[in-house]
């Protein structure tokens, strides 16, 4: 299965959704914001890893906010 790529704008929106769900100081929120701003592969990999380690409900809620 091909890995899903998320563009920088989507990461920024996802960071805003997570700021609402988990708080603006949550490590995943901070990592997503940094990845959206820098676009570096290292920041993106870190943000992806942290996002996948969130509780499934938090991930679903954030993704649902993106689809609205």
N, CA, C and O of each residue as an XYZ file, in Angstrom:
272
protein
N       0.846     -1.184      0.000
C       0.000      0.000      0.000
C       0.891      1.248      0.000
O       1.870      1.317      0.744
N       0.557      2.203     -0.814
C       1.336      3.426     -0.935
C       1.104      4.334      0.270
O      -0.025      4.484      0.738
N       2.181      4.936      0.765
C       2.095      5.834      1.912
C       1.406      7.137      1.497
O       1.709      7.704      0.448
N       0.488      7.594      2.326
C      -0.250      8.817      2.064
C       0.636     10.026      2.328
O       1.233     10.137      3.399
N       0.722     10.923      1.369
C       1.473     12.162      1.539
C       0.491     13.289      1.838
O      -0.546     13.413      1.186
N       0.830     14.105      2.828
C      -0.007     15.242      3.190
C       0.786     16.503      2.863
O       1.940     16.635      3.272
N       0.177     17.423      2.131
C       0.900     18.636      1.768
C       1.032     19.572      2.972
O       0.392     19.375      4.005
N       1.862     20.579      2.814
C       2.160     21.498      3.922
C       0.922     22.234      4.397
O       0.765     22.454      5.598
N       0.041     22.620      3.492
C      -1.180     23.332      3.878
C      -2.078     22.435      4.725
O      -2.667     22.885      5.708
N      -2.179     21.165      4.338
C      -2.998     20.218      5.108
C      -2.407     19.997      6.491
O      -3.147     19.859      7.465
N      -1.089     19.963      6.587
C      -0.453     19.813      7.907
C      -0.750     21.007      8.788
O      -0.967     20.858      9.990
N      -0.762     22.175      8.206
C      -1.103     23.368      8.974
C      -2.529     23.311      9.490
O      -2.793     23.659     10.641
N      -3.458     22.867      8.633
C      -4.857     22.734      9.069
C      -4.995     21.646     10.128
O      -5.770     21.788     11.073
N      -4.247     20.567      9.969
C      -4.270     19.484     10.939
C      -3.707     19.960     12.283
O      -4.220     19.576     13.334
N      -2.675     20.777     12.260
C      -2.113     21.341     13.491
C      -3.147     22.205     14.203
O      -3.249     22.167     15.429
N      -3.912     22.983     13.444
C      -4.960     23.815     14.053
C      -6.057     22.954     14.660
O      -6.571     23.269     15.733
N      -6.420     21.870     13.984
C      -7.437     20.962     14.522
C      -6.937     20.313     15.809
O      -7.683     20.209     16.782
N      -5.690     19.880     15.817
C      -5.144     19.256     17.019
C      -4.965     20.253     18.150
O      -5.068     19.880     19.319
N      -4.701     21.507     17.829
C      -4.619     22.524     18.874
C      -5.959     22.637     19.595
O      -6.000     22.858     20.805
N      -7.047     22.487     18.855
C      -8.381     22.530     19.449
C      -8.650     21.263     20.266
O      -9.234     21.335     21.348
N      -8.227     20.108     19.755
C      -8.522     18.826     20.393
C      -7.585     18.536     21.571
O      -8.034     18.193     22.664
N      -6.286     18.677     21.332
C      -5.282     18.275     22.328
C      -4.631     19.456     23.052
O      -4.036     19.285     24.116
N      -4.743     20.634     22.479
C      -4.120     21.817     23.058
C      -2.946     22.293     22.214
O      -2.301     21.498     21.530
N      -2.671     23.586     22.264
C      -1.614     24.148     21.414
C      -0.203     23.755     21.834
O       0.726     23.863     21.034
N      -0.024     23.302     23.070
C       1.303     22.928     23.548
C       1.565     21.430     23.474
O       2.625     20.963     23.892
N       0.605     20.672     22.946
C       0.775     19.225     22.813
C       1.919     18.961     21.832
O       2.012     19.634     20.806
N       2.800     17.986     22.133
C       3.950     17.731     21.250
C       3.579     17.447     19.793
O       4.316     17.836     18.886
N       2.460     16.781     19.557
C       2.055     16.493     18.180
C       1.633     17.763     17.461
O       1.948     17.947     16.286
N       0.927     18.634     18.158
C       0.514     19.907     17.579
C       1.733     20.732     17.197
O       1.803     21.290     16.101
N       2.688     20.803     18.110
C       3.912     21.575     17.864
C       4.685     20.988     16.679
O       5.179     21.727     15.828
N       4.786     19.655     16.628
C       5.524     18.999     15.533
C       4.842     19.222     14.188
O       5.518     19.468     13.189
N       3.518     19.139     14.150
C       2.798     19.371     12.888
C       2.954     20.808     12.421
O       3.103     21.068     11.227
N       2.920     21.735     13.358
C       3.087     23.141     12.993
C       4.491     23.381     12.436
O       4.663     24.089     11.444
N       5.490     22.784     13.085
C       6.869     22.931     12.604
C       7.038     22.304     11.225
O       7.720     22.868     10.369
N       6.431     21.154     11.005
C       6.530     20.489      9.700
C       5.838     21.307      8.620
O       6.322     21.380      7.490
N       4.717     21.918      8.956
C       3.997     22.741      7.985
C       4.815     23.978      7.606
O       4.808     24.412      6.454
N       5.513     24.529      8.586
C       6.299     25.733      8.321
C       7.593     25.437      7.567
O       7.959     26.171      6.649
N       8.288     24.361      7.953
C       9.598     24.091      7.354
C       9.511     23.228      6.098
O      10.232     23.462      5.128
N       8.624     22.229      6.119
C       8.502     21.322      4.989
C       9.646     20.333      4.874
O       9.734     19.609      3.882
N      10.526     20.285      5.869
C      11.668     19.370      5.800
C      11.218     17.926      6.031
O      10.273     17.664      6.776
N      11.910     17.006      5.381
C      11.572     15.588      5.511
C      11.673     15.124      6.964
O      10.864     14.319      7.425
N      12.657     15.631      7.668
C      12.857     15.246      9.074
C      11.670     15.685      9.928
O      11.157     14.899     10.724
N      11.229     16.938      9.771
C      10.089     17.438     10.541
C       8.809     16.696     10.172
O       7.989     16.397     11.041
N       8.637     16.402      8.903
C       7.445     15.688      8.446
C       7.411     14.281      9.032
O       6.362     13.822      9.482
N       8.559     13.593      9.029
C       8.617     12.240      9.585
C       8.303     12.240     11.076
O       7.590     11.363     11.563
N       8.834     13.219     11.798
C       8.577     13.321     13.239
C       7.100     13.584     13.503
O       6.501     12.960     14.379
N       6.513     14.510     12.744
C       5.097     14.840     12.925
C       4.211     13.641     12.612
O       3.240     13.377     13.321
N       4.544     12.926     11.562
C       3.759     11.745     11.180
C       3.811     10.683     12.275
O       2.790     10.091     12.626
N       5.013     10.448     12.813
C       5.176      9.458     13.875
C       4.356      9.845     15.102
O       3.677      9.000     15.686
N       4.415     11.105     15.493
C       3.657     11.558     16.654
C       2.152     11.500     16.399
O       1.382     11.143     17.291
N       1.735     11.849     15.181
C       0.314     11.805     14.858
C      -0.211     10.373     14.940
O      -1.302     10.135     15.457
N       0.561      9.434     14.435
C       0.133      8.034     14.463
C       0.134      7.455     15.876
O      -0.519      6.443     16.128
N       0.858      8.084     16.797
C       0.878      7.594     18.172
C      -0.253      8.175     19.024
O      -0.416      7.791     20.182
N      -1.028      9.096     18.458
C      -2.184      9.641     19.175
C      -3.245      8.563     19.389
O      -3.261      7.540     18.704
N      -4.119      8.813     20.344
C      -5.253      7.901     20.532
C      -6.086      7.909     19.259
O      -6.227      8.952     18.620
N      -6.639      6.760     18.882
C      -7.433      6.690     17.642
C      -8.576      7.707     17.598
O      -8.873      8.251     16.535
N      -9.202      7.963     18.705
C     -10.294      8.939     18.727
C      -9.827     10.345     18.413
O     -10.520     11.095     17.725
N      -8.651     10.706     18.916
C      -8.092     12.030     18.634
C      -7.717     12.157     17.157
O      -7.947     13.193     16.534
N      -7.135     11.086     16.604
C      -6.792     11.111     15.172
C      -8.040     11.260     14.314
O      -8.069     12.071     13.388
N      -9.073     10.478     14.623
C     -10.312     10.549     13.840
C     -10.955     11.925     13.953
O     -11.439     12.466     12.959
N     -10.964     12.491     15.145
C     -11.554     13.818     15.345
C     -10.811     14.873     14.528
O     -11.436     15.738     13.914
N      -9.495     14.807     14.519
C      -8.705     15.771     13.749
C      -8.959     15.621     12.258
O      -9.123     16.612     11.547
N      -8.992     14.383     11.788
C      -9.243     14.155     10.360
C     -10.656     14.577      9.983
O     -10.875     15.084      8.883
N     -11.611     14.379     10.874
C     -12.982     14.801     10.607
C     -13.067     16.314     10.489
O     -13.837     16.831      9.680
N     -12.282     17.030     11.289
C     -12.285     18.494     11.210
C     -11.709     18.964      9.881
O     -12.087     20.026      9.388
N     -10.800     18.190      9.296
C     -10.237     18.563      7.992
C     -11.247     18.392      6.880
O     -11.242     19.144      5.905
N     -12.124     17.391      7.026
C     -13.070     17.115      5.953
C     -14.250     18.083      5.939
O     -15.006     18.124      4.968
N     -14.407     18.847      6.991
C     -15.531     19.817      7.053
C     -15.239     21.055      6.267
O     -16.069     21.963      6.214
